[in-house]
Amino acid sequence: MSFAGIPFEEEAIEAIVLLIESGVVEDPEVLIEFLESKGVELPEAAKDALTDAPANNGNG
């Protein structure tokens, strides 16, 4: 998977999951749509990981 020709590694997905878990990103679907609009090809497993990440939403 790549972003602007740069490999988009598993570590990048883990970093995005941390953003979701920390509450920085409130809606994973919006983030996924943004990344895809920029040409990032996320495999279904990555999308599932992002949408399944528990959002903090200030409750933790």
PyMOL Python script that loads the backbone (N, CA, C, O; Angstrom):
from pymol import cmd

cmd.read_pdbstr("""\
ATOM      1  N   MET A   1       0.865  -1.160   0.000  1.00  0.00           N
ATOM      2  CA  MET A   1       0.000   0.000   0.000  1.00  0.00           C
ATOM      3  C   MET A   1       0.909   1.219   0.000  1.00  0.00           C
ATOM      4  O   MET A   1       2.001   1.184   0.567  1.00  0.00           O
ATOM      5  N   SER A   2       0.461   2.301  -0.636  1.00  0.00           N
ATOM      6  CA  SER A   2       1.325   3.473  -0.703  1.00  0.00           C
ATOM      7  C   SER A   2       0.525   4.759  -0.624  1.00  0.00           C
ATOM      8  O   SER A   2      -0.678   4.785  -0.883  1.00  0.00           O
ATOM      9  N   PHE A   3       1.209   5.802  -0.267  1.00  0.00           N
ATOM     10  CA  PHE A   3       0.638   7.148  -0.214  1.00  0.00           C
ATOM     11  C   PHE A   3       1.559   8.036  -1.016  1.00  0.00           C
ATOM     12  O   PHE A   3       2.711   8.249  -0.638  1.00  0.00           O
ATOM     13  N   ALA A   4       1.054   8.558  -2.127  1.00  0.00           N
ATOM     14  CA  ALA A   4       1.852   9.410  -3.020  1.00  0.00           C
ATOM     15  C   ALA A   4       3.159   8.725  -3.405  1.00  0.00           C
ATOM     16  O   ALA A   4       4.207   9.365  -3.492  1.00  0.00           O
ATOM     17  N   GLY A   5       3.082   7.407  -3.633  1.00  0.00           N
ATOM     18  CA  GLY A   5       4.258   6.660  -4.038  1.00  0.00           C
ATOM     19  C   GLY A   5       5.157   6.232  -2.896  1.00  0.00           C
ATOM     20  O   GLY A   5       6.154   5.544  -3.115  1.00  0.00           O
ATOM     21  N   ILE A   6       4.818   6.630  -1.682  1.00  0.00           N
ATOM     22  CA  ILE A   6       5.601   6.265  -0.500  1.00  0.00           C
ATOM     23  C   ILE A   6       4.898   5.091   0.176  1.00  0.00           C
ATOM     24  O   ILE A   6       3.687   5.150   0.388  1.00  0.00           O
ATOM     25  N   PRO A   7       5.623   4.025   0.520  1.00  0.00           N
ATOM     26  CA  PRO A   7       4.972   2.890   1.170  1.00  0.00           C
ATOM     27  C   PRO A   7       4.218   3.320   2.430  1.00  0.00           C
ATOM     28  O   PRO A   7       4.739   4.057   3.267  1.00  0.00           O
ATOM     29  N   PHE A   8       2.989   2.844   2.539  1.00  0.00           N
ATOM     30  CA  PHE A   8       2.141   3.140   3.693  1.00  0.00           C
ATOM     31  C   PHE A   8       2.169   1.896   4.565  1.00  0.00           C
ATOM     32  O   PHE A   8       1.384   0.970   4.361  1.00  0.00           O
ATOM     33  N   GLU A   9       3.058   1.876   5.522  1.00  0.00           N
ATOM     34  CA  GLU A   9       3.341   0.675   6.289  1.00  0.00           C
ATOM     35  C   GLU A   9       2.345   0.455   7.421  1.00  0.00           C
ATOM     36  O   GLU A   9       1.550   1.333   7.759  1.00  0.00           O
ATOM     37  N   GLU A  10       2.412  -0.738   7.992  1.00  0.00           N
ATOM     38  CA  GLU A  10       1.547  -1.110   9.108  1.00  0.00           C
ATOM     39  C   GLU A  10       1.711  -0.140  10.275  1.00  0.00           C
ATOM     40  O   GLU A  10       0.749   0.132  10.994  1.00  0.00           O
ATOM     41  N   GLU A  11       2.926   0.386  10.469  1.00  0.00           N
ATOM     42  CA  GLU A  11       3.168   1.330  11.554  1.00  0.00           C
ATOM     43  C   GLU A  11       2.328   2.594  11.389  1.00  0.00           C
ATOM     44  O   GLU A  11       1.889   3.189  12.373  1.00  0.00           O
ATOM     45  N   ALA A  12       2.107   3.000  10.137  1.00  0.00           N
ATOM     46  CA  ALA A  12       1.284   4.184   9.886  1.00  0.00           C
ATOM     47  C   ALA A  12      -0.159   3.913  10.281  1.00  0.00           C
ATOM     48  O   ALA A  12      -0.822   4.778  10.853  1.00  0.00           O
ATOM     49  N   ILE A  13      -0.646   2.721   9.981  1.00  0.00           N
ATOM     50  CA  ILE A  13      -2.007   2.363  10.374  1.00  0.00           C
ATOM     51  C   ILE A  13      -2.113   2.335  11.891  1.00  0.00           C
ATOM     52  O   ILE A  13      -3.105   2.799  12.452  1.00  0.00           O
ATOM     53  N   GLU A  14      -1.095   1.793  12.562  1.00  0.00           N
ATOM     54  CA  GLU A  14      -1.100   1.767  14.023  1.00  0.00           C
ATOM     55  C   GLU A  14      -1.125   3.180  14.596  1.00  0.00           C
ATOM     56  O   GLU A  14      -1.790   3.430  15.601  1.00  0.00           O
ATOM     57  N   ALA A  15      -0.406   4.102  13.962  1.00  0.00           N
ATOM     58  CA  ALA A  15      -0.402   5.494  14.421  1.00  0.00           C
ATOM     59  C   ALA A  15      -1.784   6.116  14.262  1.00  0.00           C
ATOM     60  O   ALA A  15      -2.237   6.865  15.127  1.00  0.00           O
ATOM     61  N   ILE A  16      -2.452   5.803  13.155  1.00  0.00           N
ATOM     62  CA  ILE A  16      -3.801   6.327  12.939  1.00  0.00           C
ATOM     63  C   ILE A  16      -4.759   5.750  13.979  1.00  0.00           C
ATOM     64  O   ILE A  16      -5.613   6.468  14.499  1.00  0.00           O
ATOM     65  N   VAL A  17      -4.625   4.460  14.285  1.00  0.00           N
ATOM     66  CA  VAL A  17      -5.461   3.843  15.317  1.00  0.00           C
ATOM     67  C   VAL A  17      -5.247   4.548  16.650  1.00  0.00           C
ATOM     68  O   VAL A  17      -6.208   4.773  17.386  1.00  0.00           O
ATOM     69  N   LEU A  18      -4.003   4.901  16.972  1.00  0.00           N
ATOM     70  CA  LEU A  18      -3.736   5.636  18.211  1.00  0.00           C
ATOM     71  C   LEU A  18      -4.432   6.992  18.217  1.00  0.00           C
ATOM     72  O   LEU A  18      -4.935   7.424  19.254  1.00  0.00           O
ATOM     73  N   LEU A  19      -4.465   7.665  17.071  1.00  0.00           N
ATOM     74  CA  LEU A  19      -5.184   8.942  16.983  1.00  0.00           C
ATOM     75  C   LEU A  19      -6.667   8.747  17.276  1.00  0.00           C
ATOM     76  O   LEU A  19      -7.288   9.571  17.947  1.00  0.00           O
ATOM     77  N   ILE A  20      -7.225   7.666  16.777  1.00  0.00           N
ATOM     78  CA  ILE A  20      -8.640   7.383  17.015  1.00  0.00           C
ATOM     79  C   ILE A  20      -8.864   7.052  18.487  1.00  0.00           C
ATOM     80  O   ILE A  20      -9.783   7.579  19.114  1.00  0.00           O
ATOM     81  N   GLU A  21      -8.016   6.172  19.040  1.00  0.00           N
ATOM     82  CA  GLU A  21      -8.177   5.760  20.429  1.00  0.00           C
ATOM     83  C   GLU A  21      -8.013   6.925  21.396  1.00  0.00           C
ATOM     84  O   GLU A  21      -8.659   6.958  22.444  1.00  0.00           O
ATOM     85  N   SER A  22      -7.157   7.876  21.054  1.00  0.00           N
ATOM     86  CA  SER A  22      -6.920   9.014  21.943  1.00  0.00           C
ATOM     87  C   SER A  22      -8.010  10.067  21.835  1.00  0.00           C
ATOM     88  O   SER A  22      -8.060  10.994  22.643  1.00  0.00           O
ATOM     89  N   GLY A  23      -8.884   9.933  20.845  1.00  0.00           N
ATOM     90  CA  GLY A  23      -9.964  10.889  20.675  1.00  0.00           C
ATOM     91  C   GLY A  23      -9.628  12.036  19.749  1.00  0.00           C
ATOM     92  O   GLY A  23     -10.467  12.906  19.520  1.00  0.00           O
ATOM     93  N   VAL A  24      -8.407  12.059  19.205  1.00  0.00           N
ATOM     94  CA  VAL A  24      -8.013  13.118  18.268  1.00  0.00           C
ATOM     95  C   VAL A  24      -8.873  13.028  17.010  1.00  0.00           C
ATOM     96  O   VAL A  24      -9.310  14.046  16.474  1.00  0.00           O
ATOM     97  N   VAL A  25      -9.109  11.813  16.549  1.00  0.00           N
ATOM     98  CA  VAL A  25      -9.979  11.576  15.397  1.00  0.00           C
ATOM     99  C   VAL A  25     -11.283  11.006  15.941  1.00  0.00           C
ATOM    100  O   VAL A  25     -11.305   9.904  16.489  1.00  0.00           O
ATOM    101  N   GLU A  26     -12.367  11.761  15.787  1.00  0.00           N
ATOM    102  CA  GLU A  26     -13.640  11.329  16.355  1.00  0.00           C
ATOM    103  C   GLU A  26     -14.411  10.371  15.459  1.00  0.00           C
ATOM    104  O   GLU A  26     -15.145   9.520  15.962  1.00  0.00           O
ATOM    105  N   ASP A  27     -14.263  10.490  14.136  1.00  0.00           N
ATOM    106  CA  ASP A  27     -15.019   9.647  13.215  1.00  0.00           C
ATOM    107  C   ASP A  27     -14.070   8.968  12.235  1.00  0.00           C
ATOM    108  O   ASP A  27     -13.615   9.594  11.277  1.00  0.00           O
ATOM    109  N   PRO A  28     -13.767   7.688  12.469  1.00  0.00           N
ATOM    110  CA  PRO A  28     -12.838   6.977  11.586  1.00  0.00           C
ATOM    111  C   PRO A  28     -13.278   6.964  10.127  1.00  0.00           C
ATOM    112  O   PRO A  28     -12.433   6.977   9.232  1.00  0.00           O
ATOM    113  N   GLU A  29     -14.573   6.938   9.871  1.00  0.00           N
ATOM    114  CA  GLU A  29     -15.064   6.912   8.492  1.00  0.00           C
ATOM    115  C   GLU A  29     -14.640   8.168   7.736  1.00  0.00           C
ATOM    116  O   GLU A  29     -14.281   8.095   6.561  1.00  0.00           O
ATOM    117  N   VAL A  30     -14.681   9.314   8.404  1.00  0.00           N
ATOM    118  CA  VAL A  30     -14.264  10.570   7.772  1.00  0.00           C
ATOM    119  C   VAL A  30     -12.777  10.505   7.445  1.00  0.00           C
ATOM    120  O   VAL A  30     -12.357  10.934   6.370  1.00  0.00           O
ATOM    121  N   LEU A  31     -11.986   9.974   8.361  1.00  0.00           N
ATOM    122  CA  LEU A  31     -10.546   9.837   8.131  1.00  0.00           C
ATOM    123  C   LEU A  31     -10.276   8.895   6.958  1.00  0.00           C
ATOM    124  O   LEU A  31      -9.432   9.181   6.110  1.00  0.00           O
ATOM    125  N   ILE A  32     -10.989   7.782   6.913  1.00  0.00           N
ATOM    126  CA  ILE A  32     -10.809   6.830   5.817  1.00  0.00           C
ATOM    127  C   ILE A  32     -11.152   7.484   4.484  1.00  0.00           C
ATOM    128  O   ILE A  32     -10.416   7.338   3.509  1.00  0.00           O
ATOM    129  N   GLU A  33     -12.271   8.207   4.442  1.00  0.00           N
ATOM    130  CA  GLU A  33     -12.663   8.896   3.210  1.00  0.00           C
ATOM    131  C   GLU A  33     -11.610   9.924   2.800  1.00  0.00           C
ATOM    132  O   GLU A  33     -11.304  10.060   1.615  1.00  0.00           O
ATOM    133  N   PHE A  34     -11.054  10.649   3.778  1.00  0.00           N
ATOM    134  CA  PHE A  34     -10.013  11.638   3.483  1.00  0.00           C
ATOM    135  C   PHE A  34      -8.781  10.964   2.896  1.00  0.00           C
ATOM    136  O   PHE A  34      -8.255  11.404   1.874  1.00  0.00           O
ATOM    137  N   LEU A  35      -8.321   9.896   3.542  1.00  0.00           N
ATOM    138  CA  LEU A  35      -7.131   9.197   3.059  1.00  0.00           C
ATOM    139  C   LEU A  35      -7.352   8.663   1.648  1.00  0.00           C
ATOM    140  O   LEU A  35      -6.474   8.772   0.792  1.00  0.00           O
ATOM    141  N   GLU A  36      -8.525   8.089   1.412  1.00  0.00           N
ATOM    142  CA  GLU A  36      -8.806   7.559   0.079  1.00  0.00           C
ATOM    143  C   GLU A  36      -8.893   8.676  -0.958  1.00  0.00           C
ATOM    144  O   GLU A  36      -8.512   8.478  -2.111  1.00  0.00           O
ATOM    145  N   SER A  37      -9.392   9.850  -0.557  1.00  0.00           N
ATOM    146  CA  SER A  37      -9.465  10.973  -1.502  1.00  0.00           C
ATOM    147  C   SER A  37      -8.075  11.470  -1.880  1.00  0.00           C
ATOM    148  O   SER A  37      -7.896  12.104  -2.921  1.00  0.00           O
ATOM    149  N   LYS A  38      -7.091  11.181  -1.030  1.00  0.00           N
ATOM    150  CA  LYS A  38      -5.707  11.569  -1.301  1.00  0.00           C
ATOM    151  C   LYS A  38      -4.928  10.463  -2.005  1.00  0.00           C
ATOM    152  O   LYS A  38      -3.722  10.586  -2.221  1.00  0.00           O
ATOM    153  N   GLY A  39      -5.618   9.384  -2.362  1.00  0.00           N
ATOM    154  CA  GLY A  39      -4.977   8.314  -3.108  1.00  0.00           C
ATOM    155  C   GLY A  39      -4.428   7.182  -2.270  1.00  0.00           C
ATOM    156  O   GLY A  39      -3.754   6.298  -2.799  1.00  0.00           O
ATOM    157  N   VAL A  40      -4.698   7.186  -0.974  1.00  0.00           N
ATOM    158  CA  VAL A  40      -4.232   6.094  -0.123  1.00  0.00           C
ATOM    159  C   VAL A  40      -5.158   4.904  -0.329  1.00  0.00           C
ATOM    160  O   VAL A  40      -6.373   5.014  -0.165  1.00  0.00           O
ATOM    161  N   GLU A  41      -4.572   3.766  -0.690  1.00  0.00           N
ATOM    162  CA  GLU A  41      -5.348   2.555  -0.892  1.00  0.00           C
ATOM    163  C   GLU A  41      -5.283   1.711   0.374  1.00  0.00           C
ATOM    164  O   GLU A  41      -4.291   1.028   0.626  1.00  0.00           O
ATOM    165  N   LEU A  42      -6.343   1.763   1.162  1.00  0.00           N
ATOM    166  CA  LEU A  42      -6.392   0.991   2.397  1.00  0.00           C
ATOM    167  C   LEU A  42      -7.042  -0.361   2.136  1.00  0.00           C
ATOM    168  O   LEU A  42      -8.141  -0.426   1.585  1.00  0.00           O
ATOM    169  N   PRO A  43      -6.368  -1.448   2.531  1.00  0.00           N
ATOM    170  CA  PRO A  43      -7.012  -2.753   2.397  1.00  0.00           C
ATOM    171  C   PRO A  43      -8.181  -2.855   3.381  1.00  0.00           C
ATOM    172  O   PRO A  43      -8.234  -2.120   4.367  1.00  0.00           O
ATOM    173  N   GLU A  44      -9.103  -3.758   3.111  1.00  0.00           N
ATOM    174  CA  GLU A  44     -10.278  -3.913   3.977  1.00  0.00           C
ATOM    175  C   GLU A  44      -9.869  -4.194   5.420  1.00  0.00           C
ATOM    176  O   GLU A  44     -10.524  -3.713   6.344  1.00  0.00           O
ATOM    177  N   ALA A  45      -8.803  -4.962   5.632  1.00  0.00           N
ATOM    178  CA  ALA A  45      -8.354  -5.262   6.993  1.00  0.00           C
ATOM    179  C   ALA A  45      -7.958  -3.986   7.731  1.00  0.00           C
ATOM    180  O   ALA A  45      -8.217  -3.851   8.927  1.00  0.00           O
ATOM    181  N   ALA A  46      -7.336  -3.058   7.022  1.00  0.00           N
ATOM    182  CA  ALA A  46      -6.944  -1.791   7.640  1.00  0.00           C
ATOM    183  C   ALA A  46      -8.178  -0.959   7.963  1.00  0.00           C
ATOM    184  O   ALA A  46      -8.260  -0.354   9.033  1.00  0.00           O
ATOM    185  N   LYS A  47      -9.135  -0.927   7.042  1.00  0.00           N
ATOM    186  CA  LYS A  47     -10.380  -0.189   7.298  1.00  0.00           C
ATOM    187  C   LYS A  47     -11.094  -0.760   8.511  1.00  0.00           C
ATOM    188  O   LYS A  47     -11.607  -0.017   9.349  1.00  0.00           O
ATOM    189  N   ASP A  48     -11.123  -2.093   8.601  1.00  0.00           N
ATOM    190  CA  ASP A  48     -11.762  -2.736   9.749  1.00  0.00           C
ATOM    191  C   ASP A  48     -11.050  -2.373  11.040  1.00  0.00           C
ATOM    192  O   ASP A  48     -11.695  -2.103  12.053  1.00  0.00           O
ATOM    193  N   ALA A  49      -9.718  -2.366  11.008  1.00  0.00           N
ATOM    194  CA  ALA A  49      -8.950  -2.009  12.205  1.00  0.00           C
ATOM    195  C   ALA A  49      -9.240  -0.576  12.626  1.00  0.00           C
ATOM    196  O   ALA A  49      -9.359  -0.285  13.816  1.00  0.00           O
ATOM    197  N   LEU A  50      -9.352   0.316  11.651  1.00  0.00           N
ATOM    198  CA  LEU A  50      -9.608   1.717  11.966  1.00  0.00           C
ATOM    199  C   LEU A  50     -11.014   1.924  12.505  1.00  0.00           C
ATOM    200  O   LEU A  50     -11.205   2.680  13.458  1.00  0.00           O
ATOM    201  N   THR A  51     -11.992   1.271  11.917  1.00  0.00           N
ATOM    202  CA  THR A  51     -13.370   1.475  12.369  1.00  0.00           C
ATOM    203  C   THR A  51     -13.662   0.718  13.653  1.00  0.00           C
ATOM    204  O   THR A  51     -14.605   1.061  14.366  1.00  0.00           O
ATOM    205  N   ASP A  52     -12.866  -0.314  13.965  1.00  0.00           N
ATOM    206  CA  ASP A  52     -13.062  -1.066  15.201  1.00  0.00           C
ATOM    207  C   ASP A  52     -12.283  -0.489  16.370  1.00  0.00           C
ATOM    208  O   ASP A  52     -12.481  -0.914  17.508  1.00  0.00           O
ATOM    209  N   ALA A  53     -11.398   0.473  16.113  1.00  0.00           N
ATOM    210  CA  ALA A  53     -10.612   1.075  17.192  1.00  0.00           C
ATOM    211  C   ALA A  53     -11.554   1.826  18.124  1.00  0.00           C
ATOM    212  O   ALA A  53     -12.350   2.651  17.675  1.00  0.00           O
ATOM    213  N   PRO A  54     -11.465   1.543  19.419  1.00  0.00           N
ATOM    214  CA  PRO A  54     -12.370   2.222  20.357  1.00  0.00           C
ATOM    215  C   PRO A  54     -11.999   3.690  20.520  1.00  0.00           C
ATOM    216  O   PRO A  54     -10.880   4.013  20.917  1.00  0.00           O
ATOM    217  N   ALA A  55     -12.927   4.564  20.217  1.00  0.00           N
ATOM    218  CA  ALA A  55     -12.689   6.001  20.377  1.00  0.00           C
ATOM    219  C   ALA A  55     -12.795   6.358  21.845  1.00  0.00           C
ATOM    220  O   ALA A  55     -13.668   5.855  22.552  1.00  0.00           O
ATOM    221  N   ASN A  56     -11.914   7.218  22.299  1.00  0.00           N
ATOM    222  CA  ASN A  56     -11.908   7.651  23.688  1.00  0.00           C
ATOM    223  C   ASN A  56     -13.078   8.583  23.958  1.00  0.00           C
ATOM    224  O   ASN A  56     -13.777   8.429  24.959  1.00  0.00           O
ATOM    225  N   ASN A  57     -13.296   9.555  23.068  1.00  0.00           N
ATOM    226  CA  ASN A  57     -14.378  10.527  23.203  1.00  0.00           C
ATOM    227  C   ASN A  57     -14.382  11.237  24.551  1.00  0.00           C
ATOM    228  O   ASN A  57     -15.435  11.650  25.037  1.00  0.00           O
ATOM    229  N   GLY A  58     -13.208  11.379  25.155  1.00  0.00           N
ATOM    230  CA  GLY A  58     -13.113  12.102  26.413  1.00  0.00           C
ATOM    231  C   GLY A  58     -13.576  11.310  27.614  1.00  0.00           C
ATOM    232  O   GLY A  58     -13.714  11.866  28.704  1.00  0.00           O
ATOM    233  N   ASN A  59     -13.817  10.025  27.437  1.00  0.00           N
ATOM    234  CA  ASN A  59     -14.314   9.214  28.543  1.00  0.00           C
ATOM    235  C   ASN A  59     -13.240   8.332  29.158  1.00  0.00           C
ATOM    236  O   ASN A  59     -13.557   7.379  29.870  1.00  0.00           O
ATOM    237  N   GLY A  60     -12.007   8.627  28.902  1.00  0.00           N
ATOM    238  CA  GLY A  60     -11.001   7.728  29.425  1.00  0.00           C
ATOM    239  C   GLY A  60      -9.833   8.469  29.792  1.00  0.00           C
ATOM    240  O   GLY A  60      -8.855   7.886  30.261  1.00  0.00           O
TER     241      GLY A  60
END
""", "prot")
cmd.dss("prot")
cmd.show_as("cartoon", "prot")
cmd.util.cbc("prot")
cmd.orient("prot")
